[in-house]
Amino acid sequence: MSETDSVKGEVQAQDDSVMTFWDHLEVLRWVFVRIAIVLAVLVVACFVAMPHIFDTLILGPASSDFFVYRWFAAAGKVLPFLPDFSDDGFHVDIININVASQFMTHITTSFWMSLVLLFPYIVYELWKFIKPALFRSEEKAVGHTFFFGTFMFFLGCAVGYCLIFPFTFRFLAEYQVSETITNQISLNSYMNNFLGMVFIMGAVFELPLVAWMLSGLGILHREFLQKYRRHAVVVLLVLSAVITPSGDPFSLMLVFIPLYLLYELSVRIVKPAPAG
């Protein structure tokens, strides 16, 4: 440990001797108070803007005007193996069958979208709380960890919104076990699948960070992930097939490749087993 870290450690030890356990709890309480205030402001803002957000962002995959469908339709003219998204008439009417569903959806969607927008601020507040207890050499590593975790969460949400949910929803919305049966998608069903897939992918993209933390605790080592790589590939393929029920190879690979890249990233950042 460097002399600078030693001096900082002594100063922090003196500060910690002044602050009692209850003082630390008071600081943590104000962290949660500030987060709650910002969350309340964001919920109000999202609630006001929700009609526009709902039409353009959330209901986007229910229409052929969705930008992902247009991109793949254009790419399909050059690459014939891509799924056919050239149907300009694709449109799904989302119906409501409960009296209070639209109002409750307005509130809950505003809350969940506010949480997504709040995520970087939550990370920042937690970083400020733990920073005084870290040495200078630790600050850089932990700061990079927080930034990496935030970036991966938003990247996972983007993959879920742009790829996983639209492909899955479009296949299921157009699938018919019999031509005499008409699909009518309820608002609750649509929102449960939408929020579930977006947030699940956001959480899945945190797996490299979780692997890194387990490695730091000595629970997980690089050799273990390398040894069971082939098993992981089979598991990821099965998981991809479950997520994308369409069954075509392109959709399967579209889900499998990001999951496999996450596994390989985990292999790279996990520490090797200690010698001996």
C-alpha positions as CSV (number, residue, x, y, z in Angstrom):
1,M,0.0,0.0,0.0
2,S,1.4,3.4,-0.9
3,E,2.1,6.2,1.5
4,T,-0.9,8.2,0.1
5,D,-3.2,5.3,0.8
6,S,-1.8,5.0,4.3
7,V,-2.3,8.7,5.1
8,K,-5.9,8.5,3.7
9,G,-6.6,5.4,5.7
10,E,-5.5,7.1,8.9
11,V,-7.7,10.1,8.1
12,Q,-10.6,7.9,7.3
13,A,-10.0,5.9,10.6
14,Q,-10.1,9.2,12.5
15,D,-13.4,10.2,10.7
16,D,-14.9,6.8,11.4
17,S,-13.9,7.1,15.1
18,V,-15.9,10.4,15.2
19,M,-19.0,9.0,13.3
20,T,-21.0,6.5,15.2
21,F,-23.0,3.6,13.8
22,W,-26.2,5.7,14.1
23,D,-24.4,8.6,12.3
24,H,-23.7,6.3,9.3
25,L,-27.4,5.2,9.4
26,E,-28.4,8.8,9.3
27,V,-26.2,9.4,6.2
28,L,-27.7,6.4,4.6
29,R,-31.2,7.6,5.5
30,W,-30.6,10.8,3.6
31,V,-29.3,8.9,0.6
32,F,-32.7,7.1,0.4
33,V,-34.6,10.4,1.0
34,R,-32.8,12.0,-1.9
35,I,-33.5,9.0,-4.1
36,A,-37.2,9.0,-3.1
37,I,-37.5,12.7,-3.9
38,V,-35.9,12.3,-7.4
39,L,-38.0,9.2,-8.0
40,A,-41.2,11.1,-7.1
41,V,-40.3,13.9,-9.5
42,L,-39.6,11.5,-12.3
43,V,-42.8,9.6,-11.7
44,V,-44.8,12.8,-12.1
45,A,-42.9,13.8,-15.2
46,C,-43.4,10.3,-16.7
47,F,-47.0,10.3,-15.8
48,V,-47.6,13.6,-17.6
49,A,-45.6,12.5,-20.7
50,M,-47.0,8.9,-20.6
51,P,-49.6,9.2,-23.4
52,H,-46.9,10.2,-25.9
53,I,-44.4,7.7,-24.5
54,F,-47.0,4.9,-24.7
55,D,-48.0,5.6,-28.3
56,T,-44.4,6.0,-29.7
57,L,-42.2,3.9,-27.4
58,I,-44.2,1.2,-25.6
59,L,-46.7,0.3,-28.4
60,G,-44.1,0.7,-31.1
61,P,-43.6,-3.1,-31.6
62,A,-47.4,-3.5,-32.1
63,S,-47.2,-1.8,-35.5
64,S,-45.2,-2.3,-38.7
65,D,-44.0,1.3,-38.4
66,F,-41.6,0.2,-35.6
67,F,-38.1,1.2,-36.5
68,V,-36.7,-2.3,-36.0
69,Y,-39.2,-3.9,-38.4
70,R,-38.3,-1.3,-41.0
71,W,-34.6,-1.9,-40.6
72,F,-35.0,-5.7,-41.0
73,A,-37.5,-5.2,-43.9
74,A,-34.8,-3.1,-45.7
75,A,-32.1,-5.6,-44.8
76,G,-34.2,-8.5,-46.0
77,K,-34.1,-7.2,-49.6
78,V,-30.3,-7.7,-49.5
79,L,-30.1,-10.7,-47.2
80,P,-32.9,-13.2,-48.1
81,F,-32.3,-15.4,-45.0
82,L,-33.7,-12.7,-42.7
83,P,-37.2,-13.1,-41.4
84,D,-39.9,-11.4,-43.6
85,F,-40.8,-8.0,-42.1
86,S,-42.0,-6.5,-45.3
87,D,-45.7,-6.7,-44.3
88,D,-46.6,-3.1,-44.0
89,G,-50.1,-4.1,-42.8
90,F,-48.9,-5.6,-39.5
91,H,-50.8,-4.0,-36.6
92,V,-52.1,-5.4,-33.3
93,D,-54.9,-3.7,-31.5
94,I,-54.3,-3.9,-27.7
95,I,-57.7,-4.2,-25.9
96,N,-58.6,-3.5,-22.3
97,I,-61.1,-5.7,-20.5
98,N,-60.8,-4.3,-17.0
99,V,-62.3,-1.0,-15.9
100,A,-59.3,0.2,-14.0
101,S,-56.5,-1.3,-16.1
102,Q,-55.7,1.7,-18.2
103,F,-55.4,4.0,-15.2
104,M,-53.3,1.4,-13.2
105,T,-51.1,0.8,-16.3
106,H,-50.6,4.6,-16.5
107,I,-49.4,4.7,-12.9
108,T,-47.3,1.5,-12.9
109,T,-45.6,2.2,-16.2
110,S,-44.7,5.7,-15.1
111,F,-43.1,4.1,-11.9
112,W,-41.1,1.5,-13.8
113,M,-39.9,3.9,-16.4
114,S,-38.9,6.3,-13.7
115,L,-36.9,3.5,-12.0
116,V,-35.0,2.9,-15.2
117,L,-34.2,6.6,-15.6
118,L,-33.3,6.8,-11.9
119,F,-30.8,3.9,-12.1
120,P,-27.7,6.0,-12.8
121,Y,-28.6,8.4,-9.9
122,I,-29.1,5.5,-7.5
123,V,-25.6,4.2,-8.5
124,Y,-24.2,7.8,-8.0
125,E,-25.7,8.1,-4.5
126,L,-24.5,4.6,-3.5
127,W,-21.0,5.5,-4.8
128,K,-20.9,8.7,-2.8
129,F,-22.0,6.8,0.3
130,I,-19.2,4.1,0.1
131,K,-16.5,6.4,-1.4
132,P,-15.2,7.7,2.0
133,A,-14.5,4.2,3.2
134,L,-12.3,3.4,0.2
135,F,-8.6,3.9,-0.4
136,R,-7.6,5.9,-3.5
137,S,-6.6,2.7,-5.4
138,E,-9.9,1.1,-4.5
139,E,-11.9,4.2,-5.7
140,K,-10.9,3.8,-9.3
141,A,-11.8,0.0,-9.4
142,V,-15.2,0.5,-7.6
143,G,-16.0,3.5,-9.8
144,H,-15.3,1.5,-12.9
145,T,-17.5,-1.3,-11.5
146,F,-20.4,1.0,-11.0
147,F,-20.1,2.5,-14.5
148,F,-19.8,-0.9,-16.0
149,G,-22.9,-2.2,-14.2
150,T,-24.9,0.8,-15.2
151,F,-23.9,0.6,-18.9
152,M,-24.6,-3.2,-19.0
153,F,-28.0,-2.7,-17.5
154,F,-29.1,-0.1,-20.1
155,L,-27.5,-2.2,-22.9
156,G,-29.6,-5.2,-21.7
157,C,-32.8,-3.2,-21.6
158,A,-32.0,-1.9,-25.1
159,V,-31.5,-5.5,-26.4
160,G,-34.7,-6.6,-24.8
161,Y,-36.7,-3.7,-26.3
162,C,-35.1,-3.7,-29.8
163,L,-34.7,-7.4,-30.4
164,I,-36.1,-9.8,-27.8
165,F,-39.5,-8.4,-27.2
166,P,-40.4,-7.4,-30.8
167,F,-39.4,-10.7,-32.3
168,T,-41.2,-12.7,-29.7
169,F,-44.3,-10.5,-29.7
170,R,-44.7,-10.4,-33.4
171,F,-44.4,-14.2,-33.7
172,L,-46.9,-14.9,-30.9
173,A,-49.3,-12.2,-32.1
174,E,-49.4,-13.7,-35.6
175,Y,-49.4,-17.3,-34.6
176,Q,-52.7,-19.2,-35.0
177,V,-53.4,-22.8,-34.0
178,S,-56.6,-22.5,-36.1
179,E,-57.8,-19.9,-38.6
180,T,-61.1,-19.7,-36.8
181,I,-59.5,-18.2,-33.7
182,T,-58.7,-14.5,-33.6
183,N,-55.9,-13.2,-31.4
184,Q,-57.0,-10.3,-29.1
185,I,-54.1,-9.1,-27.0
186,S,-55.1,-7.6,-23.6
187,L,-53.4,-4.6,-22.2
188,N,-52.2,-6.5,-19.1
189,S,-50.8,-9.3,-21.1
190,Y,-48.9,-6.9,-23.4
191,M,-47.4,-4.9,-20.5
192,N,-46.5,-8.0,-18.5
193,N,-44.5,-9.4,-21.4
194,F,-43.0,-6.0,-22.4
195,L,-41.8,-5.1,-18.9
196,G,-40.8,-8.6,-18.1
197,M,-38.6,-9.1,-21.2
198,V,-37.0,-5.6,-21.0
199,F,-36.1,-5.8,-17.3
200,I,-35.1,-9.5,-17.5
201,M,-32.6,-8.7,-20.2
202,G,-31.3,-5.7,-18.2
203,A,-30.7,-8.1,-15.3
204,V,-29.2,-10.8,-17.5
205,F,-26.6,-8.3,-18.8
206,E,-25.4,-7.8,-15.2
207,L,-24.1,-11.5,-15.1
208,P,-20.5,-10.5,-16.0
209,L,-20.6,-8.1,-13.0
210,V,-22.0,-10.8,-10.8
211,A,-19.3,-13.2,-12.0
212,W,-16.6,-10.6,-11.3
213,M,-17.9,-10.1,-7.7
214,L,-18.1,-13.9,-7.1
215,S,-14.5,-14.1,-8.4
216,G,-13.4,-11.4,-6.0
217,L,-14.9,-13.4,-3.1
218,G,-13.1,-16.5,-4.3
219,I,-16.3,-18.4,-5.1
220,L,-15.9,-18.5,-8.9
221,H,-12.7,-19.0,-11.0
222,R,-11.9,-18.7,-14.7
223,E,-11.0,-22.4,-15.0
224,F,-14.5,-23.4,-13.9
225,L,-16.2,-21.3,-16.7
226,Q,-13.7,-22.6,-19.2
227,K,-14.2,-26.2,-18.2
228,Y,-18.0,-26.0,-18.5
229,R,-18.1,-23.8,-21.6
230,R,-19.7,-26.5,-23.8
231,H,-22.3,-27.2,-21.1
232,A,-23.0,-23.4,-21.0
233,V,-23.5,-23.3,-24.8
234,V,-26.2,-26.0,-24.6
235,V,-27.9,-24.2,-21.7
236,L,-27.8,-20.9,-23.5
237,L,-29.2,-22.5,-26.7
238,V,-32.1,-24.0,-24.8
239,L,-32.7,-20.7,-23.1
240,S,-32.7,-18.8,-26.4
241,A,-35.1,-21.3,-27.9
242,V,-37.5,-20.7,-24.9
243,I,-37.2,-16.9,-25.3
244,T,-37.8,-17.0,-29.1
245,P,-40.6,-19.5,-29.8
246,S,-40.5,-18.8,-33.5
247,G,-38.0,-21.5,-34.1
248,D,-36.2,-20.0,-37.1
249,P,-32.4,-20.1,-36.8
250,F,-32.0,-16.3,-37.3
251,S,-34.2,-15.4,-34.3
252,L,-32.5,-18.1,-32.2
253,M,-29.0,-16.8,-33.0
254,L,-30.2,-13.2,-32.4
255,V,-30.8,-14.1,-28.8
256,F,-28.1,-16.7,-28.4
257,I,-25.2,-14.5,-29.5
258,P,-25.6,-11.8,-26.9
259,L,-26.0,-14.4,-24.2
260,Y,-22.9,-16.2,-25.3
261,L,-20.9,-13.0,-25.6
262,L,-21.9,-12.3,-22.0
263,Y,-20.5,-15.7,-20.9
264,E,-17.3,-15.1,-22.8
265,L,-17.0,-11.6,-21.2
266,S,-17.4,-13.3,-17.8
267,V,-14.6,-15.7,-18.6
268,R,-12.3,-12.8,-19.4
269,I,-13.0,-10.7,-16.3
270,V,-13.1,-13.6,-13.8
271,K,-9.9,-14.2,-11.9
272,P,-7.9,-17.4,-12.4
273,A,-7.7,-19.9,-9.6
274,P,-4.9,-19.2,-7.1
275,A,-1.8,-21.2,-7.8
276,G,-1.2,-24.3,-5.6
